[in-house]
């Protein structure tokens, strides 16, 4: 076991208490609201209703809730079966258990059949840092975006998660939602509905550098961009909430006007957002240089998430340092 250096005992608090997790409230309450509006939503989890907040959904709609027990693969296969009967299942568990443990069921039972199953991988990345490597999900984007016909969405905050869940009601195929532990700082207004699957949100335009971030990295990327702008570095920011299908047009425009693109993700640099962006830039022949910022080819250390974000440079200060290095 590799413990992160400098760890303080008081850091070992469980920060995932539900009363401090608006993202998890957004998941449960939005799904419950959609049931009220007549959508055939069914929500289920693999023995984690308190960790992912679905206990709130169960309280409002017990007839639309399924407790699958600790059987993630069975949960995904059953969701596929339920989808053939008219339900729109939303099944949730830790991202590491969903994308890695149930990968075969996602590919064969859900994606191959193009059933409208919503797979909710929560506590993604290193948000369960103190639980150790078995609970870290730093490969899930690479796995899910390589599965044919599977859409991959990583909302930045609670408001965007609400918008994404609503946008997904009319999406024909399966979707993998990657969310954190529900405590991401607000990026968007509560009633933001400007969300379109597959279309990135352009926060700013930069001629020197464009930061392309996804999920929980959007907020620190915006803070980092403000610092860089104050230093006279023209910095753009794209929120790439949909990792697949990637908004290739937005990437292409950014590559055409910025000399450097810095991708930021709470994930391995192998196969995730950075890889997807690099594929677009290389394919379009733009001269921009793509620098991928995330975890290198390693297993993350163990410690509280805030500590690990500092260690891996995934906070605003770390992104600023990565940008300066990328710009040379």
Secondary structure, DSSP 8 states (H G I E B T S, - for coil): --B-TT--GGG------GGG-HHHHHHHHHHHHHHHTT--EEEEESS-TTTSSHHHHHHH-GGGEEE--S-HHHHHHHHHHHHTTT-EEEEEEEHIIIIIITHHHIIIIIITTT---EEEEES-BTTTGGG-GGG-BSSHHHHHHTSTT-EEE--SSHHHHHHHHHHHTT--S-EEEE--SS-----S-TT-----TT--EEEE--SSEEEEE-TTHHHHHHHHHHHHHHTT--EEEEE--EEES--HHHHHHHHHH-SEEEEEEEEESSSSHHHHHHHHHHHHT---EEEEEEE-SS---BS-HHHHHHHTT-SHHHHHHHHHHHH-
